[in-house]
Amino acid sequence: MESFAPQLPLAVALSGGADSTALLAACAGKWPGQVRAIHVHHGLQAAADDFERHCVVLCGALDVPLAVQRVDARHAPGESPENAARNARYEAISAAARASTAQPAIKSVALAQHADDQVETLLLALSRGAGLPGLASMPAQWERDGLAFHRPLLQVPGAELRTWLTAQGVAWIEDPTNADEQFTRNRIRAALLPALEKAFPQFRETFARSARHAAQAQELLAALASEDLQAAGSPPAIDRLQGLPHARQANLLRHWLRSAHGAAASAAQLEELLDQVSACTTRGHDIRIKVASGFVERQGERLAFRP
């Protein structure tokens, strides 16, 4: 937190749990009168109203203005509940920040993910066989919807936040779903983190370092993919793709699908698409591969994505 220097005024995403409560209390103490809180009411569990009430009381005690955003976080067919809730949350936070009457307008938003969350994210990525974007885990800062998002607690263990809150006499509310081990992240928290703590006491720092290395490597791959896509055109020309090594073809296609269409191909889908591109040597060769929620098709001498 010492090096955290966002553009003010700052909005803090407040769930009411220990992590976001600690973040809000610390920010409100550091920049009095310059901090706003945004609480997203998902309506997905019975305790949602309790969380909102806690946030109202907390913000009153800290003298921090609070905006409550109610969202419909139900997932669509084929969409994971986690992704649906996350997307709804970001959209609500962005809307609340833009609607704020703070002057100057809010340009920065702080989120409360901490060191344990980062480790859990990396372990989840490893368990799913993720590539570099997944292994890079959560970035410390990025931009979305014209806002600068920050995660200033990524090097702070969750237990330290609770210890600090207790010392400050600040209450928080526990999310009852955190104890439900049907969720993989909760099983990691309950079983793997204590084992890692015993075997590798510095695991938070070393895992975070690996995530940063992956993020740097992914940044280089993204730059190369952008150059290759510029040369191949968007949508990419098939003959330009065929002129690249296999790994660069894959890198370009991932980048094109993600940047132009917000689509992420599975490993199997991408390999099938690469095989079809390699086999496409005649005008009559057809390409139509299911990718994410759409299809990659051949249109003349180029590829196209149809949702």
C-alpha positions in Angstrom: 0.0 0.0 0.0 2.9 2.4 0.6 3.7 2.7 -3.1 0.1 2.8 -4.1 -0.4 6.2 -5.7 -3.7 6.3 -7.8 -5.2 9.3 -9.4 -7.7 10.8 -7.0 -10.6 10.7 -6.3 -10.5 6.9 -5.9 -13.3 4.4 -5.9 -12.9 1.2 -3.9 -14.9 -1.9 -4.8 -16.4 -2.9 -1.5 -17.9 -6.4 -0.9 -18.0 -6.1 2.9 -15.6 -9.0 3.4 -12.4 -8.6 5.3 -10.2 -7.9 2.2 -12.2 -5.0 0.7 -13.1 -3.7 4.2 -9.3 -3.4 5.0 -8.6 -1.8 1.6 -11.4 0.8 2.1 -10.4 1.6 5.6 -6.7 2.0 4.6 -7.5 4.2 1.6 -10.0 6.3 3.5 -7.4 6.9 6.2 -4.7 7.8 3.7 -6.8 10.1 1.5 -9.7 11.5 3.6 -12.5 13.0 1.5 -11.0 11.6 -1.7 -12.4 8.0 -1.5 -15.7 6.6 -2.7 -17.0 3.0 -2.2 -19.0 0.9 -4.7 -20.9 -2.1 -3.5 -22.3 -4.6 -6.1 -25.3 -6.5 -4.9 -25.4 -9.7 -7.0 -28.6 -11.1 -5.4 -27.1 -14.6 -5.8 -27.3 -15.6 -2.1 -29.4 -15.0 0.9 -26.6 -13.1 2.7 -26.5 -10.4 -0.1 -28.7 -8.0 1.9 -26.5 -8.5 5.0 -23.5 -7.5 3.0 -25.2 -4.4 1.8 -26.3 -3.4 5.3 -22.7 -3.9 6.6 -21.3 -1.7 3.8 -23.8 1.1 4.6 -22.8 1.0 8.3 -19.1 0.8 7.5 -19.1 3.7 5.0 -21.1 5.8 7.5 -18.4 5.2 10.2 -15.6 6.0 7.8 -17.4 9.0 6.3 -17.1 7.5 2.8 -19.9 8.0 0.2 -21.3 4.7 -0.9 -22.9 3.7 -4.2 -24.9 0.4 -4.4 -25.3 -1.2 -7.8 -27.8 -4.1 -8.1 -27.1 -6.5 -11.0 -28.5 -9.6 -12.5 -25.5 -12.0 -12.4 -27.3 -15.1 -13.7 -25.2 -16.8 -16.3 -26.3 -17.5 -19.9 -26.2 -21.0 -21.4 -22.6 -22.0 -22.0 -21.3 -19.3 -19.7 -19.7 -20.1 -16.3 -21.4 -18.6 -13.2 -18.0 -17.1 -12.2 -17.5 -15.3 -15.5 -21.1 -14.0 -15.5 -20.7 -12.6 -12.0 -17.3 -11.1 -12.8 -18.5 -9.4 -16.0 -21.6 -8.1 -14.2 -19.5 -6.8 -11.4 -17.0 -4.9 -13.7 -19.9 -3.4 -15.7 -21.6 -2.2 -12.4 -18.4 -0.8 -11.0 -17.6 1.1 -14.2 -21.2 2.5 -14.4 -21.1 3.6 -10.7 -17.7 5.3 -11.2 -18.9 7.2 -14.3 -22.1 8.2 -12.5 -20.3 9.6 -9.5 -20.7 13.3 -8.8 -17.1 13.5 -7.5 -15.1 16.4 -9.0 -12.7 15.7 -10.6 -14.4 12.6 -12.1 -13.3 9.2 -10.8 -10.5 7.7 -12.9 -9.1 5.1 -10.6 -10.7 2.0 -9.0 -9.1 -0.2 -6.4 -9.8 -3.9 -6.0 -8.9 -6.0 -2.9 -7.5 -9.2 -4.3 -4.4 -10.2 -2.2 -1.4 -12.5 -2.2 -3.4 -15.6 -1.4 -5.9 -14.8 -4.2 -3.0 -14.6 -6.6 -1.6 -17.9 -5.6 -5.1 -19.5 -5.9 -5.4 -18.0 -9.4 -2.1 -19.4 -10.5 -2.9 -22.9 -9.1 -6.2 -22.9 -10.9 -4.5 -22.0 -14.1 -2.0 -24.8 -13.7 -4.8 -27.3 -12.9 -6.5 -26.3 -16.2 -3.4 -26.5 -18.3 -3.5 -22.8 -19.0 -1.1 -21.0 -21.3 0.8 -17.8 -20.5 -2.2 -15.5 -20.1 -3.6 -17.8 -17.4 -0.2 -18.3 -15.7 0.3 -14.5 -15.6 -2.6 -14.6 -13.1 -4.0 -11.2 -12.0 -2.4 -8.0 -13.1 -1.6 -5.3 -10.6 -3.0 -2.6 -12.8 -4.9 -2.3 -16.1 -7.4 -0.1 -17.9 -11.0 -0.9 -18.7 -13.9 1.3 -19.7 -11.7 4.4 -19.4 -10.8 3.6 -15.8 -7.5 2.7 -14.3 -8.0 -0.5 -12.1 -5.5 -1.3 -9.4 -4.8 -4.3 -7.1 -2.6 -2.8 -4.4 -2.8 -5.8 -2.0 -1.3 -8.5 -4.3 1.8 -8.8 -2.1 -0.2 -8.9 1.2 -1.3 -12.2 2.7 -5.0 -12.4 3.6 -4.2 -13.2 7.2 -2.3 -9.9 7.6 -5.4 -8.0 6.5 -7.6 -9.7 9.2 -4.9 -9.0 11.8 -4.8 -5.4 10.8 -8.6 -5.0 10.9 -8.7 -6.6 14.3 -6.1 -4.2 15.6 -8.0 -1.2 14.1 -11.3 -2.4 15.7 -13.0 -2.6 12.3 -15.5 -5.3 11.7 -16.2 -7.2 8.5 -18.7 -9.8 7.4 -17.8 -13.4 6.3 -19.1 -14.7 3.0 -20.7 -18.1 3.8 -19.8 -19.5 0.4 -16.1 -19.2 1.3 -16.4 -22.4 3.4 -18.2 -24.3 0.6 -15.5 -26.7 -0.8 -17.6 -27.6 -3.8 -15.8 -24.6 -5.3 -12.3 -25.4 -6.5 -10.8 -22.1 -5.2 -12.1 -22.9 -1.7 -10.6 -26.4 -1.8 -7.2 -24.8 -2.7 -7.5 -22.3 0.1 -8.5 -25.0 2.7 -6.1 -27.8 1.7 -3.2 -26.6 -0.6 -2.3 -23.2 0.9 -1.6 -24.6 4.4 0.5 -27.4 2.9 2.5 -24.9 0.8 3.0 -22.7 3.8 4.5 -25.7 5.6 6.7 -26.9 2.7 7.6 -23.6 1.1 7.2 -20.7 3.6 8.0 -18.1 0.9 5.6 -19.5 -1.7 3.6 -16.3 -2.0 6.6 -14.3 -3.1 8.0 -17.0 -5.4 4.7 -17.8 -7.0 4.1 -14.1 -7.6 7.5 -13.9 -9.2 6.6 -16.7 -11.6 3.4 -15.0 -12.5 5.3 -11.8 -13.3 7.7 -13.7 -15.5 4.7 -15.2 -17.3 3.1 -11.8 -17.7 6.3 -10.4 -19.2 6.6 -13.2 -21.7 2.9 -12.8 -22.6 3.5 -9.1 -23.2 6.3 -10.0 -25.7 4.0 -12.6 -27.4 1.2 -10.1 -27.7 3.5 -7.5 -29.3 4.7 -10.2 -31.8 1.1 -11.2 -32.5 0.1 -7.6 -33.1 2.9 -7.2 -35.7 2.1 -10.5 -37.4 -1.6 -9.6 -37.5 -0.8 -6.2 -39.0 1.1 -8.0 -41.8 -1.5 -10.7 -42.3 -4.5 -8.3 -42.1 -7.6 -8.4 -39.9 -9.2 -10.8 -40.6 -6.0 -12.6 -41.4 -5.2 -13.8 -44.9 -4.8 -17.6 -45.1 -1.6 -17.5 -47.2 0.0 -15.0 -44.8 -0.8 -17.4 -41.9 0.7 -20.3 -43.8 3.9 -18.4 -44.2 4.5 -18.3 -40.5 5.9 -21.0 -38.2 3.3 -23.1 -36.5 3.8 -21.4 -33.1 3.4 -17.9 -34.5 0.3 -19.0 -36.4 -1.2 -20.1 -33.1 -0.1 -16.9 -31.4 -1.6 -14.7 -34.1 -4.9 -16.6 -34.1 -5.3 -16.4 -30.4 -4.5 -12.6 -30.5 -6.9 -12.0 -33.4 -9.8 -13.9 -31.8 -9.3 -12.3 -28.4 -8.7 -8.7 -29.5 -11.2 -8.5 -32.4 -13.9 -10.8 -31.1 -13.4 -11.4 -27.4 -13.2 -15.1 -28.1 -10.8 -17.7 -26.6 -10.2 -20.9 -28.4 -9.6 -24.1 -26.5 -6.4 -26.0 -27.2 -8.3 -28.6 -29.2 -10.2 -26.0 -31.2 -7.0 -24.1 -32.0 -5.1 -27.2 -33.1 -8.0 -28.2 -35.4 -8.1 -24.7 -36.9 -4.3 -24.8 -37.5 -4.7 -28.2 -39.2 -7.4 -26.8 -41.4 -5.3 -23.7 -42.3 -2.3 -25.9 -43.2 -4.6 -28.1 -45.4 -6.2 -25.2 -47.2 -4.3 -25.3 -50.5 -7.2 -25.2 -53.0 -10.0 -22.6 -53.7 -12.6 -25.2 -52.8 -11.3 -26.1 -49.4 -13.9 -25.1 -46.8 -13.0 -24.1 -43.2 -15.7 -24.0 -40.4 -14.4 -24.6 -36.9 -16.4 -24.1 -33.7 -14.5 -21.6 -31.5 -15.9 -20.3 -28.2 -19.4 -19.1 -28.9 -19.0 -18.9 -32.6 -17.3 -20.3 -35.7 -14.2 -19.5 -37.6 -14.9 -19.8 -41.3 -13.2 -19.3 -44.6 -14.3 -16.2 -46.6 -12.5 -16.1 -49.8 -8.8 -15.9 -49.0 -9.3 -14.9 -45.4 -10.6 -16.2 -42.2 -13.7 -14.7 -40.5 -15.3 -15.2 -37.1 -19.1 -15.5 -36.9 -20.7 -15.3 -33.4 
